[in-house]
Amino acid sequence: MSIQPAGRDSFGSRFGVIAATAGSAIGLGNIWRFPYVAGENGGGAFLIIYLLFILAIGIPVMMSEFLIGRGAQRNVFGSFKLLAPGKPWYLIGLMGVAAAFMILAFYTAVAGWTLEYIYLSLIDGFSGMNSEQLDVMFTEFRGGTWRPVLWFLLFMGLTAFIIMSGVKNGIEKYTKILMPVLLVILVILSVRSLTLPGAGKGLAFLFTPDFSKITTSTILEALGQAFFSLSIGMGTLITYGSYIAKNENLGSTAVSVALADTLIAVLAGVAIFPAVFAFGIEPGSGEGLVFITLPNIFQQMTGGYFFSLLFFILLGVAALTSTISVLEVIVAYFVEELGLTRKKATWLSTFSVSVLGIMCALSWGVMRDVNILGFNIFGLLNFTSANILLPLGGLFIVLFVAWYLGREKARDELSNQGMLKVTYMPLFLFIVKFVAPIAIALVFLQGVGLLKI
């Protein structure tokens, strides 16, 4: 394993490491996708299966990424190049950088929508609207030209500003503020939601175990949710791992991040579904739930103006902590492999991602007729990254740690060169050698449609 390059930035505190890494994992999907998927797939039963996958597979894969990054003290591409010189493993790093480009382009387009809805909440733009009118409002906004692009560029600019400030004075500084803010807003929304009459039905929807709904497909859904929820496979955790100090316990850091990620996802369910059921509204999935159903609920709720504003600020914060981590993957690559300054690397990354991102933002507008393999541009980048690049990245990462890097190097990094006891080492190696590759392969095959269950 390597010595940290002179002058290389790093996280300055354990809380900073957890805030930044948990911020990377916690995104828009935690706020709307997890609660809905859990509710539709057996509620508490799905939650139990999901937690088991987080513990059994998610945390060991996260530890694998951390130990690669901290061991090499390089970006995702440079880590594989250094740890496996002359071998083609560096292609995993290139795949991670490519995935980061795609994810940042379409994800920031959606993040821009949250800014539009923060603005609408501020001006009380939902006032007097029913669900049909809110549906039309969202469709017209998304199909527009200048507003989706404007909000995309603003969000991209905010992300770039934080990244340009560096690891300690940018990423760590701001995520240490943003993550507590996110948690406080979620708690306030959860408390308000639980005080609504009829809220118990929402909690039952989310938490009551219904094992009759558990099928093989549900189990794979839980596995996929656990895998994607932790930002595994795109190089973010390798990049952030490279900024973790040598005296930090990688195992406990991974557990802390996984717990924070799961806590936020469950809290989001507590904030959303009691309100949905209290007003007798059928819970919709994805963007329909967030941009149509919830504004309709806020309209009917005492103090709805305040809670609507809080909710969309929450979404914006969750999105920002994720876009920061994805942009850092690209910037770190440009800095260390192309020799650019952080400022130039950030400008180059932001410009190149924005070209793709503007096309994503216009995928329902002037570019709605541009279809590739049956997808619009937004859908193509989403499918390619989520269903192909991330699972393949995660698969090759665990294979690299288990079968190339080996027991001794992995033990050295996880034990801080023998300073910590790693009694879990045999179990960790068994999971990354056999269990995780099979599980990730199943997620990949289902994602690309080769496995029909």
Secondary structure as the mmCIF struct_conf table of DSSP 4:
data_model
#
loop_
_struct_conf.conf_type_id
_struct_conf.id
_struct_conf.beg_label_comp_id
_struct_conf.beg_label_asym_id
_struct_conf.beg_label_seq_id
_struct_conf.end_label_comp_id
_struct_conf.end_label_asym_id
_struct_conf.end_label_seq_id
HELX_LH_PP_P HELX_LH_PP_P1 SER A 2 PRO A 5
TURN_TY1_P TURN_TY1_P1 ALA A 6 GLY A 7
BEND BEND1 SER A 13 SER A 13
HELX_RH_AL_P HELX_RH_AL_P1 ARG A 14 ALA A 25
BEND BEND2 GLY A 27 GLY A 27
HELX_RH_AL_P HELX_RH_AL_P2 LEU A 28 LEU A 28
HELX_RH_PI_P HELX_RH_PI_P1 GLY A 29 ARG A 33
HELX_RH_AL_P HELX_RH_AL_P3 PHE A 34 GLU A 40
TURN_TY1_P TURN_TY1_P2 ASN A 41 GLY A 43
HELX_RH_AL_P HELX_RH_AL_P4 GLY A 44 PHE A 53
HELX_RH_PI_P HELX_RH_PI_P2 ILE A 54 GLY A 58
HELX_RH_AL_P HELX_RH_AL_P5 ILE A 59 ALA A 72
TURN_TY1_P TURN_TY1_P3 GLN A 73 GLN A 73
BEND BEND3 ARG A 74 ARG A 74
HELX_RH_AL_P HELX_RH_AL_P6 VAL A 76 LEU A 83
BEND BEND4 ALA A 84 ALA A 84
TURN_TY1_P TURN_TY1_P4 PRO A 85 GLY A 86
BEND BEND5 LYS A 87 LYS A 87
TURN_TY1_P TURN_TY1_P5 PRO A 88 TRP A 89
HELX_RH_AL_P HELX_RH_AL_P7 TYR A 90 LEU A 122
TURN_TY1_P TURN_TY1_P6 ILE A 123 GLY A 128
HELX_RH_AL_P HELX_RH_AL_P8 SER A 131 ARG A 142
TURN_TY1_P TURN_TY1_P7 GLY A 143 GLY A 143
BEND BEND6 THR A 145 THR A 145
HELX_RH_AL_P HELX_RH_AL_P9 TRP A 146 MET A 164
TURN_TY1_P TURN_TY1_P8 SER A 165 SER A 165
HELX_RH_PI_P HELX_RH_PI_P3 VAL A 167 GLU A 172
HELX_RH_AL_P HELX_RH_AL_P10 LYS A 173 LEU A 194
TURN_TY1_P TURN_TY1_P9 THR A 195 THR A 195
BEND BEND7 LEU A 196 LEU A 196
TURN_TY1_P TURN_TY1_P10 PRO A 197 GLY A 198
HELX_RH_AL_P HELX_RH_AL_P11 ALA A 199 PHE A 207
BEND BEND8 THR A 208 THR A 208
HELX_RH_3T_P HELX_RH_3T_P1 PHE A 211 LYS A 213
HELX_RH_AL_P HELX_RH_AL_P12 THR A 216 SER A 229
TURN_TY1_P TURN_TY1_P11 LEU A 230 GLY A 233
BEND BEND9 MET A 234 GLY A 235
HELX_RH_AL_P HELX_RH_AL_P13 THR A 236 GLY A 241
TURN_TY1_P TURN_TY1_P12 SER A 242 TYR A 243
BEND BEND10 ILE A 244 ILE A 244
TURN_TY1_P TURN_TY1_P13 LYS A 246 ASN A 247
BEND BEND11 GLU A 248 GLU A 248
HELX_RH_AL_P HELX_RH_AL_P14 LEU A 250 ALA A 278
TURN_TY1_P TURN_TY1_P14 PHE A 279 GLY A 280
HELX_LH_PP_P HELX_LH_PP_P2 ILE A 281 SER A 285
HELX_RH_AL_P HELX_RH_AL_P15 GLY A 286 GLY A 288
HELX_RH_PI_P HELX_RH_PI_P4 LEU A 289 THR A 293
HELX_RH_AL_P HELX_RH_AL_P16 LEU A 294 GLN A 300
BEND BEND12 MET A 301 MET A 301
TURN_TY1_P TURN_TY1_P15 THR A 302 GLY A 303
HELX_RH_AL_P HELX_RH_AL_P17 GLY A 304 LEU A 338
HELX_RH_AL_P HELX_RH_AL_P18 ARG A 342 ALA A 361
TURN_TY1_P TURN_TY1_P16 LEU A 362 ASP A 369
STRN STRN1 ILE A 372 ILE A 372
TURN_TY1_P TURN_TY1_P17 LEU A 373 GLY A 374
STRN STRN2 PHE A 375 PHE A 375
HELX_RH_AL_P HELX_RH_AL_P19 ILE A 377 PHE A 383
HELX_RH_PI_P HELX_RH_PI_P5 THR A 384 LEU A 389
HELX_RH_AL_P HELX_RH_AL_P20 LEU A 390 LEU A 399
HELX_RH_PI_P HELX_RH_PI_P6 PHE A 400 LEU A 405
HELX_RH_AL_P HELX_RH_AL_P21 GLY A 406 LEU A 414
TURN_TY1_P TURN_TY1_P18 SER A 415 MET A 419
BEND BEND13 LEU A 420 LEU A 420
TURN_TY1_P TURN_TY1_P19 THR A 423 TYR A 424
HELX_RH_AL_P HELX_RH_AL_P22 MET A 425 PHE A 430
HELX_RH_PI_P HELX_RH_PI_P7 ILE A 431 VAL A 435
HELX_RH_AL_P HELX_RH_AL_P23 ALA A 436 GLY A 447
TURN_TY1_P TURN_TY1_P20 VAL A 448 GLY A 449
BEND BEND14 LEU A 450 LEU A 451
#
